[in-house]
Amino acid sequence: NGLLTNLIGFNIGVEIGQFIALALVLFIITNWRRSPSFMKFSTVTNMLLMAAGFLLFGFQLTGFFKS
């Protein structure tokens, strides 16, 4: 009894919670972008992500050519 109503209510609550969390993160990052530390952090982070991507790509190629 009421399973469909409870399921829909739960899903709506989860979606509202996700929207609130996204809005909060967007607000924080937008304000952080105005500070000087953001550019340094984003540059270092992008370089590390690219290095990790190239490393994983190398692992994939090694596995592909070994088999």
Buried (B, 14 or more C-beta within 10 A) or exposed (E): EEEEEEEEEEEEEEEEEEEEEEEEEEEEEEEEEEEEEEEEEEEEEEEEEEEEEEEEEEEEEEEEEEE
